[in-house]
Amino acid sequence: MAKAHDFFIIGDHENGRRIVASALQSEGFAVTATPAGGLLAKRGSTAMTVLLGGLAGNNFQQTFLVDFMVDQHGRLVARLNRNMAGAALKGGAIGAAKTDSAFQQTANAIAAALHGAGALSDSVAQL
């Protein structure tokens, strides 16, 4: 179960950021910029998650953070992060499993979008 996933992006850095943001939006996330220049991706309902926990279905709130950095080769690195402790607190084992599944699906969507644009150099799951 990965806690983060790094995507190494070749080409224009701003274009890489746009591709990542678009992939998150295609997965149903509302995407906002963070003060540090990353992306905050949220979907689901806080109220439904508090009331129903892991049984909130599609309304189970999930939040992922994407941090951007540049590696020693000049490539943009997009790091998709998640907080499993928060998911377990909100929805127990069911919430943790939902978050794990959504994280994998989101990582796959980002990889597919970057690959389709010819911008993915490599990707690595951080355990």
Sequence and secondary structure as in RCSB ss.txt:
>XXXX:A:sequence
MAKAHDFFIIGDHENGRRIVASALQSEGFAVTATPAGGLLAKRGSTAMTVLLGGLAGNNFQQTFLVDFMVDQHGR
LVARLNRNMAGAALKGGAIGAAKTDSAFQQTANAIAAALHGAGALSDSVAQL
>XXXX:A:secstr
  SEEEEEE S HHHHHHHHHHHHHHTT EEEE TTS EEEEESBHHHHHHHGGGGGGGB EEEEEEEEE TTS 
EEEEEEE HHHHHHHHHHHHHHHHHHHHHHHHHHHHHHHHHTT EEEEEEE 
